[in-house]
Amino acid sequence: MDAECVALCEAMNLVPGIRTTESCCGHNEHEYRVFFNTESLEALPPLLYWFDGCHSGCYGWKVIVRTDCGCSPAYFYVEGPTGQRSYDDAKIIAERIVKDNTK
């Protein structure tokens, strides 16, 4: 796991019903991404909240749901900007998720 992804993956795994599956920091060339599964759609709002810039102060993050050409089960991932900005944002978002889920 890329060191830049550890804190965010650990924080996301604190959200009930969310489990990360893989990640990549983008290595200053591609978007930062963390892939995850959810037990139900009801588990998403407490996670989505923190990727909204008005709640985290970190803008440009998206939570995306996709499938493939064979209509395989949907999968989710968080996508952030490229480079140092994403690494800095990921730390901030992780801290806020942890604070919210360890009250």
C-alpha positions in Angstrom: 0.0 0.0 0.0 1.3 3.4 -0.9 2.3 5.3 2.3 0.1 8.3 1.1 -3.0 6.1 1.2 -2.6 4.3 4.6 -4.3 7.0 6.8 -7.2 7.5 4.5 -7.8 3.7 4.1 -7.7 3.1 7.8 -10.1 6.0 8.4 -12.5 4.8 5.7 -12.5 1.4 7.3 -13.8 3.0 10.6 -17.0 3.9 8.9 -19.6 1.2 9.6 -20.3 -0.9 6.5 -17.3 0.4 4.5 -14.2 -1.7 3.7 -11.4 -0.6 1.4 -10.0 -3.1 -1.1 -7.1 -1.4 -2.9 -5.6 2.0 -3.4 -3.0 4.0 -5.3 -1.7 7.5 -4.6 -1.2 8.2 -8.3 2.6 8.7 -7.9 2.3 12.4 -9.1 1.1 11.2 -12.5 -2.5 9.9 -12.0 -5.4 10.6 -9.7 -5.3 9.4 -6.1 -7.8 6.5 -5.7 -9.1 4.3 -3.0 -11.4 1.4 -4.0 -14.0 0.1 -1.5 -17.0 -2.1 -0.9 -20.1 -1.2 1.1 -22.5 -3.5 2.9 -25.5 -1.3 1.9 -26.3 2.0 0.3 -27.2 3.3 3.8 -23.5 3.0 4.8 -22.5 5.6 2.1 -23.8 8.9 3.5 -21.4 9.0 6.5 -18.5 8.5 4.2 -19.7 10.7 1.3 -20.1 13.6 3.8 -16.4 13.9 4.3 -15.5 13.9 0.5 -17.7 16.9 0.0 -15.5 20.0 0.0 -17.9 22.0 2.1 -17.5 19.6 5.0 -13.8 18.7 4.6 -12.4 21.9 3.0 -10.8 19.7 0.4 -12.3 20.3 -3.0 -12.2 18.1 -6.2 -12.8 14.7 -4.6 -15.4 12.4 -6.0 -16.9 9.1 -5.0 -17.6 7.1 -8.2 -19.6 3.9 -8.8 -18.8 1.8 -11.9 -19.2 -1.5 -13.6 -17.6 -3.2 -16.6 -18.7 -4.1 -20.1 -20.0 -7.4 -18.7 -22.3 -5.7 -16.2 -20.3 -7.2 -13.3 -21.3 -6.1 -9.8 -20.9 -2.4 -9.2 -17.8 -1.2 -7.4 -16.9 2.1 -5.7 -13.9 4.3 -5.5 -12.8 7.6 -4.1 -10.9 9.8 -6.6 -8.8 12.8 -5.6 -6.5 15.2 -7.4 -3.0 14.4 -8.7 0.1 15.0 -6.7 1.0 16.6 -3.4 -2.4 18.3 -3.0 -4.1 14.9 -2.9 -1.7 13.6 -0.3 -2.3 16.7 1.9 -6.1 16.5 1.4 -6.2 12.8 2.2 -4.6 13.4 5.6 -7.1 16.1 6.4 -10.1 14.0 5.3 -8.7 11.0 7.2 -8.4 13.1 10.4 -12.0 14.2 10.1 -13.4 10.8 9.4 -11.4 9.4 12.4 -12.7 12.2 14.7 -16.3 11.6 13.6 -16.1 7.8 14.1 -14.2 7.7 17.4 -16.5 9.9 19.5 
